[in-house]
Amino acid sequence: MEISAQNDDLRDLDIAIIGMDCQVPGADNVMQYWENLCNGTESLTFFTDEELRAAGVPEELLSNPEYRKCGFKINDIEQFDAAFFGFTPREAALMDPQQRILLESSWRLMESAGYQSDQYAGKVGVFVGTGTSKYLLKNIMSSMDLDSTPEIRQIWIGNDVHYASTMISYKLNLKGPSVNVQTACSTSLTAVVLGCQALLNYQCDMAIAGGSSLSLPQDSGYLYIKGEVLAEDGHCRPFDKDCSGSLSGSGVGTVLLKRLEDAVNDRDHIIAVIKGAAFNNDGSAKVGYSAPSIEGERNAIKSAQILSEIDEETITYIETHGTATPMGDPIEVQALTEAFSEATDKLNFCALGAVKANIGHLDSAAGTAGLIKTSLMLQKQKLVPCINYKETNSNIDLQNSPFYVNTRLRDWNPDCGVRRAGVSSFGIGGTNVHVVLEEAIDTRKVESNEEFQLLLLSAKTKTAYEEVAGQLLDFVQNNEDIDYRNILYTMNIGRKRLPYRGGLVCNSREDLIHKLGGSLPAVKSPNENEKEIVFLFPGQGVQYVNMTKQLYDTKPVFRHELDKCFEILQKQLNYDLRQLIFADQADAKGEETLTETRNTQVALFAVEYCLAKTLMHWGITPKALLGHSVGEYVAACLAGVFSLEDGLRLMVMRGRIIQSLPAGEMLYVNMNEQEAQAYINGKVSLALINSENRVVLAGDSAALQEVVEQITEHREYRILHTSHAFHSYMMQGAVEDMLKVLQTVTFNKPMIPIMSNVTGEWLKPEEAMSADYWIQHMLGTVRFKDAALHLAQKNYKYFIEVGPGKTLSVFMQDNLKDYAECLLFQTVRGVKNTMNDNKFLAEFVKKAWISGLTIDFAKYYEDEILFRTPLPTYPFERKRHWIEAGKQKAYEAAGSNGWDRELSADSAVEADTIEYNRPDISVEYEQPDNAIEESIVEILQDIMGITPIGINDNFFELGGHSLMITQVVLRIKELYGIELQLKLFIEAPTVKNVADLVLEELSESLDLDAV
């Protein structure tokens, strides 16, 4: 199937595979898996007697000639990044590693498709299954007395097959249907079918489907028993005359599914297309419960083919269930032959393969292992070899069937011109599943006029951040065929923002590689989705010719808004603002014209308004507005006090009226308001109070010169380049004409809170709607300092200067010196800054994102055509969280409570060593001060498996939850004989708080001897 810019013929029933993830024997990821498949690798491990003894294999088995000392294993199942997913070390040690690897796989899967669950607007379903928890049976139950442990509920949640899917939904914040699937060997492919059905029924918009299975202990072989399903010679040989069964394997495999039409519209990376998927059950028409059925398998295959609506002769590969049992393979080939023969009598055109020969039988993950293999073959346009096959099983008639066994790596070039395949998975108990796939060839191209591209990076820890950056650098360097803009797009929209953050702005692949290879420091910022944003709008004096010109040329939203301003002014006032702002830079007259008040005010108003609308379109939404002088008009218009049409007309008329007044001057002086009052008289007004020691006087030129002569030589001062004495008595001549203009305006209550220049406090609705207020605004002092401090005192923390330069940021820096948590941002370069406008704005977006502001990247990128692409996924920092099988009981008898224990999990406190694994949280460690605090610390360290815990550490920030609170309260009751209310613990979740509660309870009961 070709995915092009014009896809009007997409079939409603088609499902796209847009992400894949796996960890299978010999491969920790999908690309390693593909390399092994191409090389025909049998990822089998042979164990020494020493390794087997260490794993607990008894001597009688080691000496048994029927014991096969080999198996298929995966790496590091004892390891898990508990902190990343919010588990305590103790919780992780009590959790089935099948659930752990499935959780990690689901996270990687979403990232591989370029999605982060928190920002996805649709619903994501989860359809997964795991095998029986051998970890529970062999490790936990042999090390703990489940009848006496208070952790029993946590153990069941972490090990029962009922909770695998919902744990993924909870940890990834997924809100589609969450279903645990259990159909034995066909579990994961059944999950795929259920995911497809949920998508087609619009129960969800994407679906995670897959499974995991672990054979424990991994370093062990198996006892061959004649007539059973395990291979006699230690090798799986599908379709071969020497076949005798398969070997159990360990692994996880997941795929991300989406309706094809949605995947095309969302510009996803489409790996393959599911054309048809079906399942059924054998019923009782077979020789036994665990036996296969020709009829059942045939009907499942045929149903999927019918749903696919394609010609069976165009299916040129089948990934079989392929268990290599003497009965299973012949039945499967016969079922396939009957299904195909209903539509064609063509022979030997369809290749057969079976991945169990490479990686073993992965049980609950077997189906997705085959699906991922086949999808890769379609994507890479290669047929990989079916290994361990030499001569056909005499019970299989391949010669008179549509099939042959492919034994070498070769190009896949079918006569029909389109690559299609089928995947089968059959479970003990008779659940048969078949899926029909088709290749997806995407011919669409990137379309982007953006010269400067943004890259955002983040991780849970500083070391993980460095690994993220390093992985990405390697990927960019080694994948020149992938457009670097797609890489950046995917990183920005498809990764969750984590506490350690950084980023860069680049304009080429080479620039990207250079900056990734240099210093790219991480900033730790726990802030997330911050809302306390204030837009600052500067006033007259920051303007320059061609301000925002590069934004106008490349940012469609900004251009649309500014064009609207141009049109309104041209139509209503015959005013050509475009020519004024974007004049020839070499024309000195153009610069001079723009500085005239009659032009400056409307130009700044339009630019600042349109820039604000652009930021809001990107999801950066202010909770309050503060303008400086004419900047307050921008704030009022943005808040809906008057329309854009009225606002533009006001600015033009205000500018013209003031332009007609006598000239005046303005004097900046480094002094405070009280000191400035000494110079105020009938000829000099206090125009601006920008910060504590930044005021501006305005008035007659001669009068201001007298002020200059009176100012001591230690004062900093300068005459400002302005045409008039704004915000002074010299504006009085504009009152009558300005009132007439204001009386034609329709005023409304502000929809966004605005700070008043006149009062330095919130602008009241009645003020905003009063012409008298706007007259006073023109005449009176601008109390910017008071307004800034008022906002800081109200806990507004993020101040964005929406206009040219950083004048207001300088003022704010002075005003906020006692508010270290406040941050300042600029969006447009100043006149002396030569940086490209687009680069400057991209740098702002980078800083805003790092600081925790929300960016709607769907809107940010909506005018570019970029595509998600598979990239390196998160580098989990795994630690060993494991309970060894058969060690000393974790809970020894201690009276009747069973609390005294010695943990065998490496992640907890051992009798002879202490592992310091305190997570990186928001407070510094502080040790206990008294015996009660020490006892509470010991309880928490024991339950959570974290050492050390400080007295100010928040229980919930450490990873605690309601089940653990119950355990803590019970332990405190056992120790002190008091019962704390759960509500009190939740409200006071630190050691110090809990110790104070305990002391209070003990004091009330007068049991002072217990203290």
HUNORDA-V697450 format. One record per residue. N is the residue number from 1. RES is the residue in one letter. OMEGA is omega in radians with two decimals (* if undefined). Layout:
N,RES,OMEGA
N,RES,OMEGA
//
This chain:
1,M,3.11
2,E,3.07
3,I,-3.08
4,S,3.12
5,A,3.11
6,Q,-3.13
7,N,-3.12
8,D,-3.03
9,D,3.14
10,L,-3.11
11,R,-3.08
12,D,-3.06
13,L,-3.08
14,D,3.14
15,I,3.14
16,A,2.92
17,I,-3.04
18,I,3.10
19,G,3.10
20,M,3.06
21,D,3.08
22,C,2.87
23,Q,-3.06
24,V,3.12
25,P,3.12
26,G,-3.07
27,A,3.10
28,D,-3.14
29,N,-3.03
30,V,-3.08
31,M,3.04
32,Q,3.09
33,Y,-3.13
34,W,3.12
35,E,3.12
36,N,3.13
37,L,3.13
38,C,-3.10
39,N,-3.12
40,G,-3.06
41,T,2.97
42,E,-2.98
43,S,-3.06
44,L,3.11
45,T,3.06
46,F,-3.02
47,F,3.02
48,T,3.10
49,D,3.13
50,E,3.11
51,E,-3.13
52,L,3.08
53,R,3.14
54,A,3.13
55,A,3.08
56,G,3.12
57,V,-3.09
58,P,-3.09
59,E,-3.12
60,E,3.06
61,L,-3.12
62,L,-3.11
63,S,-3.14
64,N,-3.11
65,P,3.14
66,E,3.14
67,Y,-3.11
68,R,-3.00
69,K,-3.13
70,C,3.12
71,G,3.10
72,F,-3.08
73,K,3.03
74,I,-3.02
75,N,2.83
76,D,3.12
77,I,3.10
78,E,-3.04
79,Q,3.12
80,F,3.08
81,D,-3.06
82,A,-3.08
83,A,-3.13
84,F,-3.08
85,F,3.06
86,G,3.04
87,F,2.95
88,T,3.10
89,P,-3.13
90,R,3.08
91,E,-3.11
92,A,-3.13
93,A,-3.14
94,L,-3.02
95,M,3.10
96,D,3.12
97,P,3.02
98,Q,3.09
99,Q,-3.11
100,R,-3.11
101,I,3.09
102,L,3.09
103,L,3.10
104,E,3.14
105,S,-3.14
106,S,3.09
107,W,3.13
108,R,-3.13
109,L,3.13
110,M,3.12
111,E,-3.12
112,S,3.12
113,A,3.13
114,G,-3.14
115,Y,2.94
116,Q,-2.97
117,S,-3.07
118,D,-3.07
119,Q,-3.11
120,Y,-3.04
121,A,-3.10
122,G,3.12
123,K,3.12
124,V,3.08
125,G,3.12
126,V,3.13
127,F,-3.04
128,V,3.06
129,G,3.07
130,T,3.04
131,G,3.03
132,T,-3.11
133,S,3.06
134,K,3.07
135,Y,3.07
136,L,-3.05
137,L,-3.00
138,K,-3.07
139,N,-3.05
140,I,-3.06
141,M,3.10
142,S,-3.09
143,S,-3.05
144,M,3.02
145,D,-3.05
146,L,-3.14
147,D,-3.06
148,S,-3.09
149,T,3.05
150,P,3.14
151,E,-3.01
152,I,-3.12
153,R,3.11
154,Q,3.12
155,I,-3.13
156,W,3.13
157,I,-3.09
158,G,-3.03
159,N,-3.13
160,D,-3.12
161,V,-3.11
162,H,-2.93
163,Y,-3.07
164,A,-3.06
165,S,-3.07
166,T,3.05
167,M,3.07
168,I,-3.14
169,S,-3.12
170,Y,-3.05
171,K,-3.13
172,L,3.12
173,N,-3.13
174,L,-2.94
175,K,3.00
176,G,3.11
177,P,-3.11
178,S,-2.94
179,V,3.00
180,N,-3.04
181,V,3.13
182,Q,3.04
183,T,3.12
184,A,-3.01
185,C,-3.11
186,S,-3.04
187,T,-2.98
188,S,3.09
189,L,2.97
190,T,3.10
191,A,3.10
192,V,3.13
193,V,3.12
194,L,3.08
195,G,3.09
196,C,-3.13
197,Q,3.13
198,A,3.09
199,L,-3.12
200,L,3.08
201,N,3.13
202,Y,2.99
203,Q,3.08
204,C,-3.10
205,D,2.93
206,M,-3.13
207,A,2.95
208,I,3.12
209,A,3.11
210,G,-3.12
211,G,3.09
212,S,3.13
213,S,3.10
214,L,3.01
215,S,-3.11
216,L,-0.16
217,P,-3.09
218,Q,-3.13
219,D,3.11
220,S,3.09
221,G,-3.13
222,Y,3.11
223,L,3.11
224,Y,3.08
225,I,-3.08
226,K,3.13
227,G,3.09
228,E,-2.98
229,V,-3.11
230,L,-2.97
231,A,-3.12
232,E,-3.04
233,D,3.11
234,G,3.12
235,H,3.07
236,C,-3.04
237,R,-3.11
238,P,3.03
239,F,-3.05
240,D,-3.13
241,K,-3.14
242,D,-3.11
243,C,3.11
244,S,3.13
245,G,-3.11
246,S,3.07
247,L,3.08
248,S,3.09
249,G,3.10
250,S,3.09
251,G,3.10
252,V,3.08
253,G,3.13
254,T,3.05
255,V,3.08
256,L,-3.03
257,L,3.13
258,K,3.05
259,R,-3.02
260,L,-3.12
261,E,3.11
262,D,-3.13
263,A,3.10
264,V,-3.12
265,N,-3.12
266,D,3.11
267,R,3.08
268,D,3.02
269,H,-3.06
270,I,-3.07
271,I,3.13
272,A,-3.11
273,V,3.04
274,I,-3.12
275,K,-3.14
276,G,-3.13
277,A,-3.08
278,A,3.03
279,F,3.10
280,N,3.05
281,N,-3.11
282,D,-2.96
283,G,-3.08
284,S,-3.08
285,A,3.11
286,K,-2.98
287,V,-3.13
288,G,-3.07
289,Y,-3.05
290,S,-3.10
291,A,3.05
292,P,-3.13
293,S,3.10
294,I,-3.08
295,E,-3.13
296,G,-3.14
297,E,-3.14
298,R,-3.09
299,N,3.09
300,A,3.13
301,I,-3.10
302,K,3.14
303,S,3.12
304,A,3.13
305,Q,3.12
306,I,3.12
307,L,-3.09
308,S,-3.14
309,E,3.10
310,I,3.12
311,D,-3.10
312,E,-3.13
313,E,3.12
314,T,3.05
315,I,-2.99
316,T,3.00
317,Y,3.03
318,I,2.95
319,E,-3.01
320,T,2.98
321,H,2.88
322,G,3.14
323,T,3.11
324,A,3.02
325,T,-3.08
326,P,3.14
327,M,-3.02
328,G,-3.11
329,D,3.12
330,P,3.13
331,I,-3.11
332,E,3.14
333,V,3.11
334,Q,3.10
335,A,3.10
336,L,-3.12
337,T,3.14
338,E,3.14
339,A,-3.12
340,F,-3.04
341,S,3.06
342,E,-3.07
343,A,-3.07
344,T,3.01
345,D,3.12
346,K,-3.06
347,L,2.92
348,N,3.11
349,F,-3.02
350,C,-3.12
351,A,3.05
352,L,3.06
353,G,3.12
354,A,-3.04
355,V,3.12
356,K,3.08
357,A,-3.11
358,N,-2.94
359,I,-3.10
360,G,-3.13
361,H,-3.06
362,L,3.03
363,D,-3.06
364,S,3.14
365,A,-3.02
366,A,-3.08
367,G,3.14
368,T,3.04
369,A,3.09
370,G,3.13
371,L,3.13
372,I,3.09
373,K,-3.08
374,T,3.10
375,S,3.08
376,L,3.11
377,M,3.10
378,L,-3.11
379,Q,-3.09
380,K,3.12
381,Q,3.13
382,K,2.93
383,L,-3.13
384,V,-3.06
385,P,2.94
386,C,-2.99
387,I,3.11
388,N,3.09
389,Y,3.10
390,K,-3.09
391,E,-2.99
392,T,2.99
393,N,-3.07
394,S,3.13
395,N,3.14
396,I,-3.13
397,D,3.14
398,L,-3.04
399,Q,-3.11
400,N,3.14
401,S,3.08
402,P,-2.86
403,F,2.95
404,Y,3.12
405,V,-3.14
406,N,-3.04
407,T,3.13
408,R,3.07
409,L,-3.13
410,R,3.07
411,D,-3.12
412,W,-3.11
413,N,-3.09
414,P,-3.13
415,D,-3.08
416,C,3.08
417,G,3.12
418,V,-3.10
419,R,3.10
420,R,-3.06
421,A,3.03
422,G,3.10
423,V,-3.14
424,S,3.01
425,S,-3.06
426,F,-3.06
427,G,2.98
428,I,-3.01
429,G,2.93
430,G,3.09
431,T,-3.08
432,N,-3.10
433,V,3.06
434,H,-3.13
435,V,3.08
436,V,-3.07
437,L,3.03
438,E,3.12
439,E,3.06
440,A,3.14
441,I,-3.07
442,D,-3.12
443,T,-3.10
444,R,-3.05
445,K,3.06
446,V,3.03
447,E,-3.12
448,S,3.07
449,N,-3.10
450,E,3.10
451,E,-3.06
452,F,-3.09
453,Q,-3.04
454,L,2.99
455,L,3.11
456,L,-3.13
457,L,3.03
458,S,3.11
459,A,-3.12
460,K,-3.12
461,T,3.14
462,K,-3.14
463,T,3.08
464,A,3.09
465,Y,3.12
466,E,3.11
467,E,3.08
468,V,-3.14
469,A,3.14
470,G,3.10
471,Q,-3.10
472,L,3.10
473,L,3.12
474,D,-3.10
475,F,-3.12
476,V,-3.12
477,Q,-3.03
478,N,-3.13
479,N,-3.10
480,E,-3.13
481,D,3.14
482,I,-3.14
483,D,-3.06
484,Y,3.13
485,R,3.05
486,N,3.12
487,I,-3.12
488,L,3.10
489,Y,-3.12
490,T,3.12
491,M,-3.05
492,N,-3.10
493,I,-2.97
494,G,3.13
495,R,3.12
496,K,3.08
497,R,-3.12
498,L,-2.92
499,P,3.14
500,Y,-2.92
501,R,3.05
502,G,-3.14
503,G,3.13
504,L,3.02
505,V,-3.09
506,C,3.14
507,N,3.09
508,S,3.06
509,R,-3.12
510,E,3.10
511,D,3.10
512,L,-3.13
513,I,3.14
514,H,-3.07
515,K,3.07
516,L,-3.13
517,G,3.12
518,G,3.14
519,S,3.12
520,L,-2.98
521,P,3.09
522,A,3.05
523,V,3.10
524,K,-3.12
525,S,3.13
526,P,-3.07
527,N,-3.08
528,E,3.07
529,N,-3.11
530,E,-3.06
531,K,-3.01
532,E,-3.05
533,I,3.06
534,V,2.99
535,F,3.08
536,L,-3.12
537,F,-3.12
538,P,-3.13
539,G,-3.03
540,Q,3.11
541,G,-3.12
542,V,-3.03
543,Q,2.99
544,Y,-3.14
545,V,3.13
546,N,3.02
547,M,3.14
548,T,-3.09
549,K,-3.13
550,Q,3.02
551,L,3.14
552,Y,-3.11
553,D,-2.97
554,T,-3.07
555,K,-3.05
556,P,-3.13
557,V,3.11
558,F,-3.13
559,R,3.13
560,H,-3.12
561,E,-3.12
562,L,3.06
563,D,3.11
564,K,3.08
565,C,3.12
566,F,-3.09
567,E,-3.14
568,I,-3.11
569,L,-3.13
570,Q,-3.06
571,K,-3.03
572,Q,-3.02
573,L,-3.10
574,N,-3.03
575,Y,-3.08
576,D,-3.11
577,L,-3.13
578,R,-3.12
579,Q,-3.11
580,L,-3.09
581,I,-3.04
582,F,3.13
583,A,3.07
584,D,-3.05
585,Q,-3.14
586,A,-3.09
587,D,-3.11
588,A,3.14
589,K,3.13
590,G,3.09
591,E,3.13
592,E,3.13
593,T,-3.12
594,L,-3.12
595,T,3.08
596,E,-3.05
597,T,-3.11
598,R,3.12
599,N,-3.04
600,T,-2.98
601,Q,-3.14
602,V,3.12
603,A,3.12
604,L,3.12
605,F,-3.07
606,A,-3.10
607,V,-3.09
608,E,3.09
609,Y,-3.09
610,C,3.08
611,L,3.09
612,A,3.12
613,K,3.11
614,T,3.13
615,L,3.13
616,M,3.08
617,H,3.12
618,W,3.09
619,G,3.11
620,I,-2.95
621,T,-3.11
622,P,3.00
623,K,3.09
624,A,-3.09
625,L,3.08
626,L,3.08
627,G,3.10
628,H,-3.11
629,S,-3.12
630,V,3.06
631,G,3.11
632,E,3.06
633,Y,3.07
634,V,3.13
635,A,-3.11
636,A,3.13
637,C,-3.14
638,L,3.14
639,A,3.08
640,G,3.12
641,V,3.00
642,F,-3.07
643,S,3.08
644,L,3.13
645,E,3.13
646,D,-3.13
647,G,3.11
648,L,-3.14
649,R,3.09
650,L,-3.09
651,M,3.12
652,V,-3.08
653,M,3.11
654,R,3.13
655,G,-3.14
656,R,-3.11
657,I,-3.14
658,I,3.13
659,Q,-3.09
660,S,-3.11
661,L,3.06
662,P,3.14
663,A,3.08
664,G,-3.13
665,E,3.09
666,M,-3.04
667,L,3.03
668,Y,3.12
669,V,3.11
670,N,3.11
671,M,-3.14
672,N,-3.05
673,E,-3.10
674,Q,3.12
675,E,-3.12
676,A,-3.10
677,Q,-3.13
678,A,-3.08
679,Y,-3.09
680,I,3.11
681,N,-3.10
682,G,-3.12
683,K,-3.11
684,V,3.12
685,S,3.00
686,L,-2.99
687,A,-3.01
688,L,2.95
689,I,-3.00
690,N,3.07
691,S,-3.01
692,E,-3.09
693,N,3.07
694,R,3.09
695,V,3.11
696,V,3.05
697,L,-3.12
698,A,3.10
699,G,-3.13
700,D,-3.07
701,S,-3.11
702,A,3.14
703,A,3.11
704,L,3.10
705,Q,3.08
706,E,3.10
707,V,3.14
708,V,-3.11
709,E,-3.13
710,Q,-3.10
711,I,3.14
712,T,-3.10
713,E,3.14
714,H,3.13
715,R,3.00
716,E,3.13
717,Y,3.01
718,R,3.05
719,I,-3.12
720,L,-3.14
721,H,3.10
722,T,-3.13
723,S,-3.03
724,H,3.10
725,A,-3.08
726,F,3.09
727,H,3.12
728,S,3.09
729,Y,-3.09
730,M,3.05
731,M,-3.06
732,Q,-3.12
733,G,-3.13
734,A,-2.98
735,V,-3.04
736,E,-3.12
737,D,-3.12
738,M,3.09
739,L,3.13
740,K,3.12
741,V,-3.10
742,L,-3.11
743,Q,3.09
744,T,-3.06
745,V,3.02
746,T,-3.09
747,F,3.10
748,N,3.06
749,K,3.14
750,P,3.12
751,M,3.06
752,I,-3.13
753,P,-3.13
754,I,3.01
755,M,-3.09
756,S,2.99
757,N,-3.02
758,V,-3.05
759,T,-3.04
760,G,3.12
761,E,-3.14
762,W,3.07
763,L,-3.13
764,K,3.14
765,P,-3.12
766,E,3.07
767,E,-3.11
768,A,-3.07
769,M,-3.07
770,S,3.06
771,A,3.14
772,D,3.13
773,Y,-3.07
774,W,3.00
775,I,3.11
776,Q,3.11
777,H,-3.13
778,M,-3.04
779,L,-2.91
780,G,-3.14
781,T,3.03
782,V,-3.10
783,R,-3.09
784,F,-3.13
785,K,-3.11
786,D,-3.14
787,A,-3.13
788,A,3.14
789,L,3.11
790,H,3.13
791,L,3.14
792,A,3.12
793,Q,3.11
794,K,3.06
795,N,2.93
796,Y,-2.95
797,K,-3.01
798,Y,-3.04
799,F,-3.06
800,I,3.11
801,E,-3.04
802,V,-3.10
803,G,-3.07
804,P,2.99
805,G,-3.07
806,K,-3.11
807,T,-3.11
808,L,3.09
809,S,3.09
810,V,3.10
811,F,-3.10
812,M,3.12
813,Q,3.06
814,D,-3.05
815,N,-3.03
816,L,-3.06
817,K,3.10
818,D,-3.12
819,Y,-2.99
820,A,-3.09
821,E,-3.14
822,C,-3.11
823,L,-3.11
824,L,-3.12
825,F,3.02
826,Q,-3.03
827,T,-3.11
828,V,-3.12
829,R,3.01
830,G,-3.03
831,V,-3.11
832,K,3.14
833,N,-3.07
834,T,-3.13
835,M,3.07
836,N,-3.12
837,D,-3.10
838,N,3.09
839,K,-3.14
840,F,-3.13
841,L,3.08
842,A,3.08
843,E,3.07
844,F,-3.13
845,V,3.10
846,K,-3.11
847,K,3.14
848,A,3.14
849,W,3.12
850,I,-3.09
851,S,3.06
852,G,3.11
853,L,-3.12
854,T,3.05
855,I,3.06
856,D,-3.02
857,F,3.04
858,A,3.10
859,K,-3.13
860,Y,-3.08
861,Y,-2.93
862,E,-3.13
863,D,3.04
864,E,3.03
865,I,3.13
866,L,-2.99
867,F,3.01
868,R,3.14
869,T,3.13
870,P,-3.11
871,L,3.03
872,P,-3.10
873,T,-2.98
874,Y,3.13
875,P,-3.12
876,F,3.09
877,E,-3.01
878,R,3.00
879,K,-3.11
880,R,3.05
881,H,-2.92
882,W,3.00
883,I,-3.11
884,E,-3.13
885,A,2.96
886,G,3.10
887,K,3.13
888,Q,3.13
889,K,-3.12
890,A,3.11
891,Y,3.08
892,E,3.12
893,A,3.11
894,A,-2.98
895,G,3.12
896,S,-3.01
897,N,3.09
898,G,-3.06
899,W,-3.12
900,D,-3.05
901,R,2.99
902,E,-3.07
903,L,3.03
904,S,3.09
905,A,-3.13
906,D,-3.07
907,S,-3.11
908,A,-3.09
909,V,3.08
910,E,-3.13
911,A,-3.03
912,D,3.14
913,T,3.07
914,I,3.07
915,E,-3.13
916,Y,-3.05
917,N,3.13
918,R,-3.10
919,P,3.12
920,D,-3.09
921,I,-2.91
922,S,-3.13
923,V,3.09
924,E,3.13
925,Y,3.03
926,E,-3.02
927,Q,-3.13
928,P,-3.13
929,D,-3.04
930,N,-3.03
931,A,-3.14
932,I,3.11
933,E,3.11
934,E,-3.13
935,S,3.11
936,I,3.10
937,V,-3.13
938,E,3.12
939,I,-3.10
940,L,3.13
941,Q,-3.14
942,D,-3.07
943,I,-3.03
944,M,-3.11
945,G,-3.11
946,I,3.10
947,T,-0.12
948,P,3.02
949,I,-3.12
950,G,-3.04
951,I,3.12
952,N,3.13
953,D,3.14
954,N,-3.11
955,F,-3.09
956,F,3.09
957,E,3.08
958,L,-3.14
959,G,-3.14
960,G,3.13
961,H,-2.97
962,S,3.13
963,L,-3.14
964,M,3.11
965,I,3.13
966,T,3.12
967,Q,-3.13
968,V,-3.13
969,V,3.11
970,L,3.14
971,R,3.11
972,I,3.11
973,K,3.11
974,E,-3.03
975,L,-3.01
976,Y,3.13
977,G,3.11
978,I,-3.11
979,E,3.11
980,L,3.06
981,Q,-3.13
982,L,-3.12
983,K,-3.14
984,L,3.12
985,F,-3.13
986,I,-3.11
987,E,-3.10
988,A,-2.90
989,P,3.04
990,T,3.13
991,V,-3.12
992,K,3.12
993,N,-3.11
994,V,3.11
995,A,3.10
996,D,3.10
997,L,3.12
998,V,3.14
999,L,3.12
1000,E,3.13
1001,E,3.13
1002,L,3.14
1003,S,-3.14
1004,E,3.13
1005,S,3.13
1006,L,3.13
1007,D,-3.02
1008,L,3.12
1009,D,-3.11
1010,A,-3.07
1011,V,*
//
